[in-house]
């Protein structure tokens, strides 16, 4: 389903034939499958069935967040921003159209033409030049990958997160073709010159990685996005993609790969984003930075209000993303004084890109509710989730 904020009927594919449904239910019951796990599995199906014939009245607005426009570019250059409207996404529509993919920094007016583009490989390695034509010839489909800005927050309507279908050249293949470098550390840099001074950002587009970090993450130089050439605001002609790492490491307009030793100072970009990438303070040396891996997180992206046979019903739809371990149990609560409950319909098969969850909600009274999620597995690190970073509030005016 694709949702708008206008009323509509529930359309989720053709209805299952009643006799088949009765047969399946009878078979499951007779086989003794009606256990606690099955109850959880069918909870959402029952609620979905209860919405059949109903009318989606509206999507509740999230309260206490910025009112900045969504899916529209604001500002220019280093100050350019585009916040993605997450409310339209679901299991059947998980990729973000390129025009709606979030933007944290826009292209500079000084950016050179693609025809003149190349990447300089230098430092503690035999120098070489990578041409754009070479990268395009070696590009291959890399699949769906999520990107989240480390500054994604309530002030951005949590819209600095998106998913696209990428194509590009794996860095591992590129590195294999080089004369063995004399170090295992590399700084990847991008064009970052602007005619005007920024009010929100510090110039500099460089991040240091170890070769093992890039290999483990499956990093690649992207040249296509959603089946088309990259646009300028998304890093054309070449952007670094480091799956599972925050967007500040996914350097746009890549023009240099520099092999460096372990005594290299942290770049200005690494220092600017130190707190937001969960570093211990602001390390002076690049070697002291932890991998900027996206924290395991979850949040609601819409709260639907339905009218079904004269009764008001609510459904919360959300996303789960980040981390490196699959979540087995996700819980939700609607106010601090309430207990956490298992999310009705939830399963995670990959950490990248995002997964979706849904929960039937029956508010006890009108008023403001704070929707918060948690992961109960103690071995999964959820720093932001535990701090209440992704809590979102809605006001219920009718029950």
N, C-alpha and C positions, 0 to 999 in steps of 0.2 A: 504493500500500500504506500502511496505517496500522500502526505497530509498537507492541507493548507489550513489556515485559521478560519475558514468558512465552514458552515455546516455541511455534512455529507453523510451518506449511509455507509455501513460497513460493507466493504467489498474485498474479500480476501481469497479470491479464487472461487471455483464452483463448489457448491455445497455437496457434502458427502451424502450418498444415498442413504435414507433412513434404515433400510433393511440391512445394508452392509454395516452400518454403525452399530446396530443392535447385535448383529452377529459377532462383531469384534469384541464388544463389551461382554457379551455372554461367554465367549471363549476365554477371555481373560479371567473373569470371575470363576468359571468352573475349573480353571487350571490353578487357582490359588494365588494368582498374581496380585491380588488386591492387598498389598502390603503398604507399609509406610512410604517406601520409596516410590511405589506406583501412585500413591495418593498425591505425592508432591509432583510427579511427572504429569498427572492429569489435571492438577489444580488450574493451570492456565487454560487448558483446553476447555474445561467446564466454564470458566469465566468468559472465554472467547465465544463459546456457544451461547452464553447468556446475553451477548451483545448482538447476536443475529437479529436482524430486523430493526435494530436500533439506529439512532441518528447521532453522529458526532456533532455536538453543539459548538465546542470551542476548545482551544488549547489555552490552559491557564498561563498567564504571564509569570515569569520568575521575578520575584520582588527583590529590591535592594541591589540591583545590578545596573550597569551602565545602560543608557537608552541609545547608545550609538547605533546607527543603521547597520544592518547585516547584509552580507553579500555585495557591498559597495566599497570601492576604494576611497579612503579618506587620506588627505595629505599627499605628499610626494617625496621621492628620494628616501633618505634615511628615516623620515617621519611618516612614510606611507604605511597604512594599515588597512587590512580587509579582514573582517570577522565573519567566519563561516556560520551560517544558520544551520544548526544541527538538528532542528526539529523535524526536518523533512526526511531524515534517514531511517532505514529499517533493514531487516535481514535481506530483503530483495533489492535494496538500493543502498549499497555501502560505500561506493566510490563517490568522491566529490568532483563535480564538473570543474574543469580547469578555471573557468571564470569565477567560481565561487570558492576556490581553494584559498586558504588564508594567506595573507601577505603580512610580513613583519617589517620588511624593508623593500622599497621599490627600486627599480633600475635607475641609474644615474643618467643624466643628460649627456655625460661625458663618455658613456660606454661606447666602445668601438664597434664597428660592423662585424658581423659573424665572418665575413670573407677574410678578415685579417687576423682571425683568432688562432691562437696556439697556446699550448701549456709548456712552460719551461721546467725541465727537470734538472735540478742543480744541487749544490751542497756536497755532501760526502758520498758522491757517486759520480760515475762518468756522465758528464752533461749530455743531454739530448733534448729534442723538441718533439712534442706530440702534436700533430696537426688535428684539426677538427675533422677532416675527411677520414683520417685513420680511426678516430673514435666512433664516427658514424658507421663506418664499415664493420667494425667489430661489435657494434651494439646488438643486444639481444633482449627479449622480454625478461623483465625482472619481477613482475607480478605486483600485487597490491601491497603497498606499504603505508603505514601511518606516520605522520609527522606532527609533533606538538612543540610549540614554542615553550621554552622554559618559563616565560612570563605569562603563560595562559592563566587568566584569573577572572575574578568577578568583575573587575573593571573593564575586561575585554569581552564580557558576556560569555566567557569560556569558549570563545569562537576562534582561538588561535590553535586549532587542531583540525586536521583533515586527512583524508585518505585518497591516494591516486594510484593508477596503474602505470608503472614506470617501465622504461626501457633504457639500457645503457651498457657500459663496459665494466665488468667486474675488475676491481683494482688488483685482485690476485693475479689475473691473467696479464694485466699490464706490467706488474712488477716482475713476473717471471721472465719477461722479455728483456729485462735490463741486466747490465753487468752488476754483479752482486755489490750492493752498497756496503760502506764501511760502518754502518750503524743500523739500529732497528727502530729509529725514531724519525718521524717525518712531519713536517708542517705543511698543511694544504692551505693555500691562500687564494683569495678571490679579489677581483677588481673592487676598489672601495674609495673612489674619488668623487666628490660631489661639489658642485659650484657654490652651494650655500651651507652654512653651519647648521647642524641639527640641534633641535631643542630637546630631543629624547634619547639620542644614541651617541656613542663614542665611535669615531671612525676606526676601522680595522676589521678585517675579515680573515682571520687565520686561526687554526686550531691544530694542536699537536696530538698525534696518535702514535702508538707503537704499531708496527706492521702486524703483530699478532692480533691486536684489537680490530684492525680493519678487516683482517681475514675472518676472524670469528663472527663479526657482525654481518659479513657478506656485503661490505661497502662497494659502491660502484659509482662511476661517473655517468650521471643521467643526461641523456640528450633528447628524450621523448617523455611525454606525460599524457596519459589517456589517449594514446594512439596518434598524437600530434607532436610536432617539434615543440620544445620548451618555449614559453613566452618569456619576454624580457624580465618581467617582474618575478618570474619563478626561476631565474638563474640562467636564461639562455645566453650563450649557446651550451654551456656545460655547468652542471651542478653536482656537487658531491652529495650522495645519499648514504647515510650510515644507519641502516635499519635498527630501530630500538633505541637510538640516541636522540636527545633533544635537538630541536631544529637549529639551535645556534651553532651546532657542530657541522651542519649540512651546508657547507660553504657554497654560495652562489657565485657565478661568473668566474669559475676556477681558471686561474692563469699561471699558477706556479705550484710545484711540488718540490719541497726543499728538505733534503736529508740532513739531520742535525744530530749533535751529540747530546748526552744526558745533562749537560750543564747549561742548556738553553733556557732563557728566561720565559716566563709565561707571556703570551701575547696579550694585547689590550682587550681583545674579545674574551679570552679565557678569564681575565680578571673581572671584566664587567659582568659576566654571567656566573661567577663563582658561587654566589649564594643560591642562585636559582637552579644550579646543577648539583646542589647538595655537597659542595666542597667543605672542607674544614677550614674556615676562614678564607683568606684570599692568598693562596700560596704564591710566592715570588717565582718559584722554579716550575717550569712546565711539567717536569717529571713527577711532581707531587700532586698532580690533579687526578682525582678518581675518574673512571669512565663515566661520562655524562649520560648514563642510561635512564630512560624514561621510567619514572616511578610507577609501580602497579597502582592503578586508580580505577574509579567507577563513579558515575554521576548520572542523574536523570537528564534527559534532553527534551522531554515534553511530558506534560500531564494532561491527559485527555478527559474531557467531560462529556458523558454520553446521556442521552435520554432513551431509555428502553422500557417500553410498555408502561409509560407514565412515571417511571422511577429514574432518579439521577444516579449514575454510576461513574466511577473514576478509574482510570488506568494510567499507571506510570510506566514510561518507556525510557530506557537508558542504555548507556554504553559502558564497556569494560575494556581496558587496554593497558599496555605497558608491562614492565617486569620481564622476568625470564622463566617463571614457573606458572603452570596452569592453576587457576583457582578452582577449588572443588566446592567451596561453600561461600556464598555471598549473602549478606544480611542487610536489612533495611529498617530504618525507624523514621518516624515522622515528627518527633519532638523529643527533647532531652529527657523528659519524664516518662517516656514510653519505652517499652522493651524492644530490642531488636527482634525481627522476624525473618525467617528464610525468604529470600526472593522467590516468587512463584515459579517463574519460567526462566531458567538460567542454565547455560552450559558454555564452557569455554574450550575451544579446540586449538586456539593459537593466541599468542600474545601480541602478534602483529599481523594484520591490522586489528581494528577494534571488533569486539563481539557485542551482541545486543541482549538485553534482558527486559522482562516485563513483569509488572506486579499489579494485581487487583487491589484497589484501595477503597476502603469505606470509612471516610472521616466520621468521627463521632459527633462533631459539632462544627459550626462555621468558625472561621478564624484563620490565623496565620500558622502555617506548618513549615518546619525545617526538615528537609529530606536529606538524610545522611546514610551512607553505606559503609560497611566494613567487611574485611576479609578475616575469617577466623583462623586460618592456618598460620601458626606462629612463625614458620620458617619463611614466609613471604613478606618481604619488606614493603611497607606501605606508609612511608613517612608522611606524605601529603594527606592521604586518606585519614590517617590516625589523628592528624591535627585539625581536621574539619575543613580542610582547604577547599574541597569540592561540595560543601553543603550548599543546597539551593532551596530557596523559600518560595512558597506560593500562598495565595490567599483564597480560601474556599468561602464562597458567599451563599452556596445553596447545597443542601444535602437531601 
